[in-house]
């Protein structure tokens, strides 16, 4: 298996985690600060892993 493909799969997994954290908000308070921060970190990681995977495949 190519390492670029592994990075793309990892990016998709991290993107799913960011989406899951973003969707889990409290009904009364909305999203908390740590939820937004963790979703942002996961989103940035997903974008970096996906970009690295694409560059690795090219």
C-alpha positions in Angstrom: 0.0 0.0 0.0 1.3 3.4 -1.0 2.1 5.8 1.9 0.3 8.6 0.1 -2.9 6.6 0.2 -2.4 6.0 3.9 -2.1 9.7 4.5 -5.3 10.3 2.5 -7.1 7.8 4.6 -5.8 9.3 7.8 -6.9 12.8 6.6 -10.4 11.4 6.0 -10.5 9.8 9.5 -9.4 13.1 11.1 -12.0 15.0 9.1 -14.7 12.7 10.3 -13.5 13.2 13.9 -13.6 17.0 13.5 -17.2 16.7 12.0 -18.2 14.5 14.9 -16.9 16.9 17.5 -18.5 19.9 15.7 -21.9 18.2 15.7 -21.9 17.2 19.4 -23.1 20.5 20.8 -25.1 21.0 24.0 -28.8 22.0 23.5 -28.7 24.8 26.1 -25.1 26.2 25.9 -24.2 25.4 22.3 -20.6 24.6 21.4 -18.0 25.1 24.2 -14.6 26.6 23.7 -12.7 23.3 24.0 -15.0 21.7 21.4 -14.3 24.4 18.9 -10.6 24.2 19.6 -10.4 20.4 19.2 -12.5 20.5 16.0 -10.1 23.2 14.6 -7.1 21.2 15.5 -8.5 18.0 13.9 -9.6 20.0 10.8 -6.1 21.5 10.4 -4.5 18.0 10.9 -6.9 16.5 8.4 -6.0 19.2 5.8 -2.3 18.7 6.4 -2.5 14.9 6.1 -4.6 15.1 3.0 -2.3 17.6 1.3 0.7 15.6 2.2 -1.0 12.5 0.8 -1.8 14.2 -2.5 1.7 15.5 -2.8 3.1 12.1 -2.0 1.0 10.6 -4.8 2.0 13.1 -7.3 
